[in-house]
Amino acid sequence: MRLEFRKCLDKRKISRFPSGPKLARKELRSALSDLEDSRIGLATGRSKWPTIQAYYAMYHAARALVYSKGFREHSHYCLMVALQELYVDQGQLEPEYIDAFFGAMKLRESADYRDEYSSEKAVIILKKAEEFINKATRMLLKIT
């Protein structure tokens, strides 16, 4: 077990969640809804909210995956750590998806907290969110 995962467990930022597998599909629906909202925002020339919504699309897809393994996160960072532990380290998810999630988290924080965003970055994060959600969907279809 990775040290970071153990720390998240010890700090209760990741916990067992027996109801998780039953809620994974609901999280995936939230991911798809946020993804669509991001697309619509970009199509109307906006970029701040589409950046934030694309990140949250990835966030909900990540939650769906973690829920399906019977865990729940209480921190965005620990959600990423859980993905690493439960999927990447098990050979079920390529590391570039963790990199994409981390990059999206940073772009969301810049847009949300520092009011720094651009249409170019919004397009990039949307593309990464689409790829991540497609991958998560395929994985969940195999699990459930």
Buried (B, 14 or more C-beta within 10 A) or exposed (E): EEEBBEEBBEEEBBEEBEEBBEBBBEBBEBBBBBBEBBBEBBEEEBBBBBBBBBBBBBBBBBBBBBBBBBBBBEBBEBBBBBBBBBBBBEEBBEEEBBEBBBBBBEBBBBBBEEEEBBBEBBBBBBEBBBBBBEBBBEBBEEEE
